Amino acid sequence: MSDVALEDLPFDELRQRAFKRAEHHMDLGFFTDLFAHMPGMVAIEGEGGDLGAVGGTFIETVRAVRQMMGDDDSQIDDTTKELLRARFVTYLREHGED
């Protein structure tokens, strides 16, 4: 990795790096954790839904997270973006990059 701190990377690059690492290692926990950070899923949980019930195959889960986030960060509000940014940085620090 370059001398640029993870915190200084653009959101999309952080997301790409974290997703790449998690997909390579089939880290389902990372992707299901992202659901907990998304506003729509928080609303579902508050209505009696169960975030722990996220199911399907690994590939389906990754696709669902990608769909919730959209192709770029324009669909994500600033508060959520900062929470996700912190999650990506923490994940990459804890697990490294491949």
matplotlib code that plots the C-alpha trace (Angstrom):
import matplotlib.pyplot as plt

x = [0.0, 1.2, 2.0, -1.6, -3.5, -6.6, -8.6, -7.5, -8.7, -11.9, -15.0, -15.3, -11.7, -12.1, -15.3, -13.6, -10.6, -12.7, -15.1, -12.2, -10.7, -14.0, -15.0, -11.6, -11.9, -15.6, -16.1, -19.9, -19.8, -18.4, -21.3, -24.0, -22.5, -22.9, -26.6, -26.7, -25.2, -27.7, -30.7, -33.2, -32.1, -32.2, -35.9, -36.7, -35.1, -37.1, -40.3, -39.8, -37.4, -34.3, -31.0, -29.6, -31.9, -30.1, -29.8, -29.0, -25.7, -22.6, -22.9, -26.5, -25.5, -22.7, -25.1, -27.7, -25.1, -23.9, -27.5, -28.3, -25.2, -25.6, -22.8, -21.3, -21.7, -24.4, -27.2, -25.7, -26.3, -23.4, -24.0, -24.2, -21.2, -19.1, -20.2, -19.3, -16.0, -15.0, -16.2, -14.1, -11.0, -11.4, -11.9, -8.8, -6.7, -7.8, -7.6, -5.1, -5.4, -4.7]
y = [0.0, 3.5, 6.2, 7.5, 6.8, 4.8, 7.7, 9.9, 7.6, 8.4, 6.5, 4.5, 3.3, 2.3, 0.4, -1.3, -2.4, -3.7, -5.5, -7.1, -8.4, -9.6, -11.3, -13.0, -14.4, -15.1, -13.0, -13.2, -11.5, -8.3, -8.1, -8.9, -6.3, -3.7, -4.3, -3.1, 0.2, 0.9, 3.1, 0.8, -2.2, -0.3, 0.6, -3.1, -4.1, -1.5, -2.9, -6.3, -7.6, -9.6, -8.4, -11.8, -13.5, -12.1, -15.3, -16.6, -17.6, -15.6, -14.2, -13.2, -11.4, -9.5, -8.6, -7.3, -5.1, -3.7, -3.0, -1.2, 1.0, 1.7, 2.1, 5.1, 6.9, 9.3, 7.2, 7.2, 10.0, 11.7, 10.3, 6.7, 7.3, 8.3, 5.2, 3.0, 4.8, 4.0, 0.4, 0.0, 1.5, -0.7, -3.8, -3.2, -2.4, -5.6, -7.9, -6.2, -6.2, -9.0]
z = [0.0, -0.6, 2.0, 1.9, 5.1, 4.7, 6.2, 3.3, 0.6, -1.3, -0.1, -3.3, -3.1, 0.5, -0.4, -3.3, -1.2, 1.7, -0.7, -2.6, 0.6, 2.0, -1.3, -1.7, 1.8, 1.5, 4.7, 5.0, 8.4, 6.8, 4.4, 6.9, 9.2, 6.5, 6.4, 10.0, 9.0, 6.2, 7.1, 5.3, 7.3, 10.6, 9.8, 9.1, 12.4, 14.2, 12.7, 14.1, 11.4, 12.2, 10.8, 11.9, 9.4, 6.4, 4.3, 0.9, -0.6, -0.2, -3.7, -3.1, 0.0, -1.7, -4.6, -2.1, -0.3, -3.6, -4.7, -1.4, -1.8, -5.5, -8.1, -6.4, -3.1, -4.4, -3.0, 0.5, 2.9, 4.6, 8.0, 6.7, 4.5, 7.4, 9.4, 6.4, 5.9, 9.5, 9.1, 5.9, 7.5, 10.6, 8.5, 6.4, 9.4, 11.2, 8.2, 5.8, 2.0, -0.5]

ax = plt.figure().add_subplot(projection="3d")
ax.plot(x, y, z, "-o")
ax.set_aspect("equal")
plt.show()
